[in-house]
């Protein structure tokens, strides 16, 4: 009888798990259902560009039914409310109950506000297409308000957090806002664009030479970096800093970090600080019929206490391992172990500049080569999933 595979999450981990499982299992062998809160697979590594207004929504939101529907993969657009691993059941916000023989949990991560007063209520985040649209519309509305009132808070944008998300976002703003201001009849010199980082440097993932390069490039284009100072409070129109200063701003975008998805952390699967612990074959350490992919799993390199970072490239690779291992679970054979391959890290600094490393820190890229490499990695991903789409036809 056909087995029921239920996949929670239509991001990198979930989509690649679904596609790979279908490559190895016919519809007669297993039905595959994917649950996602949006009807689209979202390319979240490019969201900063949608927020800045340099690309259209269609470039980062791929309809799941186009991607998966014709491969006998059922798509359910709903939000996961509860996972009951002991009862092999998942309950959705709509009230629907789904049973499974094998479950894949790929629900990603959530924004971590670290309990900073006022931050959750008064900041915007960049975790989805809807968030990116919200940021773009909010910035435009504040600029329109500034044009009318001259209120400086409306011409000030604060990005909290100088990791890759925060820096890529200020890079887009630095490129696009001069054009937006011109169209609105606002002097771009009136705009204050801040990136506030609690740690001693932005982009700590990169060697110093690339950090300096990134800061210099963005500072030249109008970004003010404040490093070594944490954001301690936010209101609708201000950001307080640990050094006692306050920035008057009605646009606060929080990119200060992520945490495990609470639905996953509290459902009874073995976990470590809110992220599910997994075996080398990406099965839950407490429930072997549950596989994990992406940010909601915590994977430690052998002998290390520091887990791998929650990145799209690892979610993609985990999804493929999980997809294959599902077929082994039902048809026999030897499951693959998850052995991550780090192709590198690329950060954009707007449309024409970027920094990156390939193969650890061995090869460093800056400027156009980094930009082109980043674009190529996006194209590579898109052609990979479309290629897999074609495979099943
Ligand atoms: P992050 O955790 O990497 O960075 C958040 C930054 O916010 C940190 O540098 C932290 O020191 C800072 N911060 C925390 N609290 C603060 C406070 N109170 N005030 C000011 N700053 C504060 O988060 P991210 O940038 O969203 O990245 C999440 C993951 O996704 C990472 O693994 C990252 O590498 C990955 N990512 C990769 C890319 C890419 O490859 N281009 C793009 C975006 C994200």
Boltz pocket constraint, residues with backbone or C-beta under 6 A from the ligand:
constraints:
  - pocket:
      binder: B
      contacts: [[A, 45], [A, 114], [A, 116], [A, 160], [A, 161], [A, 162], [A, 163], [A, 164], [A, 165], [A, 166], [A, 168], [A, 196], [A, 197], [A, 198], [A, 199], [A, 201], [A, 203], [A, 204], [A, 205], [A, 229], [A, 230], [A, 231], [A, 232], [A, 255], [A, 256], [A, 257], [A, 258], [A, 309], [A, 310], [A, 311], [A, 312], [A, 345], [A, 346], [A, 347], [A, 348]]
      max_distance: 6.0
